[in-house]
Amino acid sequence: MTHVTRDELDQALPDVMAAPKNGAAISMLCLRPARNERRFVDAIHLTSQQGIPGERWVTQPWLRTEDGAPHPGIQVCILSKRVLDLVWRDRENTVHPGDTFIVDMDLSEENLPTGQVLEVGTARLRVSDVFNDACVKWKVRYGAASKEWINLPEHAPLRLRGILCSVERDGVIRTGDTLRKIEPEHKSS
């Protein structure tokens, strides 16, 4: 298997960052019922209490709060379609990264700052302050160059590995639903 090279990644960066800023259709809804297991579905139910019912967030989260509870900021993972298309070359023999859904949208801090509320389907999400730095599995599956590229200090604000979110309003998301930024309400004086 040939992984993406650093030159290819660097050359693709302008295209990755040219993704739409808002209103992008989601695709590849993915459930992770167990480690390294992926199930692609047409709809996913989200709840603030369970994240995605049936997933391992409640029982085996990779991040916990100080009191030992699953960290709410990692309930939903969103990955850029342009990054996925760049790194996931052998789709028959390499496991999907497991992100909840894929979207062709700019996921940078500038476009989606921490705390930004997003609406998709009937659910609302809030962008977390937890940085997704790509785990060791990412390096094995998609290559050392892609993990290093994601974690370059100047790339951290670009969130090339995607964003992590908490569920703010329970709801259902479906393939093809549109991910939209919700603007803060302004109070009149």
N, C-alpha and C positions, 0 to 999 in steps of 0.2 A: 504494500500500500504506500502511495506517495502522499505525504502531507503537504499542505500549503507552505510555501517558502516565505521568508521574511520580506523579500523583494515583492512578491505577489501581494502580500498583506499591505505593505507600504503603498504600493501603486493603487490598491483598491480603496484606501482610506477616504479620498475625496468623494468617491461614489457612495460609500457607506454613510458618510456625514451629509450627503445630499438627499437623504430619505425625507419623506413628508414630515412636517412638524406636528400635524394633527389629523384626525379623521381617517385613520388607516384601517383597512379590513384585517381581521385576525385569521390565522390559519393554523393548522396542525395542533389541534387541542390534544394534549397528552396527559394521561394519568400515570402515576408511578405508584402502583400498589405495593411494590417491594423493591429492594435494591436491584438495580440494573434491569428492572422489568418496565416495559412501556406498553401502554394500550392507547391507541388513537381512537377518539370518539367524536361525535358530532356536537355534543353538549356537555357542559360541566356545571354542576351546582356548587356554588361558593357560599360559605358561611363564616362569620367572624369568629364563631366558637370552635369550629372544626377545620377551618381552612377549606380543603377539598375533602369532603367525606369519602372515606375509603383509601385515602393516601396515608403515607407514613408520617406526615407532619406532627400529628398528635402524639404518636408513639416513638418515633425515631427522628426527631429534628436534628439538623446538624448545628443548630444554634439555640441556646436556651437563655432565658432571662435569669437574673440573679437568684430568683426564688425557685429555679428549676423548671419553670413552665416553658413550653415551646415558644420561641420568639415570634410574635405576631408579624414582624416585618419580613418574614420569609415564607408567608403562606402561598404567595403566587410569584412565579418566575416568568419574566417576559424577555424574549430574545429577538434581536433584530434579524429579519429575514435576510438582509444583505450579508450580515456576518455569518449566519448559518450556511447560506449558499456558498460562501467563500471557503469555509473550513470543513464542511461535512461532504467529503468527496466520495467515499465508498459507502453509499447508503444501504447496500445489501448486507455488508459485513461489519459495519460500525454502528454502534448503538446511538440513537438520537440522544441529544444532551439531556432531555427530560424536562425542559421548560414547559410550563403550563400552556403557553401559546406563543406563536411566532407572529410578528407584525412588521410590516415595512414602514417603520417610523423612526425618527430621530429620538433615541433614548438618553441623550446626553443630559448632564446636570443643567446646562443652560436652557434646554427645552423643557425638561421635566424635573424641576428642582425637588429636593426632599420636601415631602408634605403635599406635593401636587396631587389633587384628586382627579381620578380618571373614571370615566363611565364606559362600560362595555356590556352589551346586553341589558339585563335588569340589575346588574351588580355595580357597585362602586368600589374602587380600590384607592389606596393612598401609597404614594411612592415612599419607600423606606429609606432610612439613612444607612442601611447595611449595604456594604460594597460587595458586589459579586466578582470575586477575583479569579474564578475558574479553578476548580479543584485539580488534584493529581489525575483524576480520571479524564478530565478535559485534555490534559497534556498527552496522555497515552492515546486517546482516541483521535485527537485532531492535531497533535504535534507540539513539540516544545516551542517552535517559533510562534505559534498562535497564542500559547499561554504567556510567553514573554511579551509579545506585542500588546496583549490586553493589559498587562500589568506595568507597562512603561509609565513612569510618573506623569509624563505629559498626556498620556492616554486615559488616566484614571477618570478625569471629568467627562470623558466621552462615553463611559460605561459600555465598552465594546462587548463585554460578556453579558450584558443585559441589565435589567433592573429587577429589584425585589419589592414586593408590595404586601400590605396588609389588606384584608377584606374589611371595608368600611360599611357596606350595605350588602346583605345577603342577596343573592340573585343567581340567574342562570346566564351563562355565556354560550354562544353557539358559533360554529365555524361560519365565517363571513360577517359576523357582527363587527361594528365599527368601534374602534378605541378612540375616545375623545377626551380632551382636557376639559375639566370643569373650571370655569373662571370663578374666583372668590366673589362672594356677594359683597357689594359695597353698600354701607349704611349711609342713608342720607342724614344730613345734620339738621 
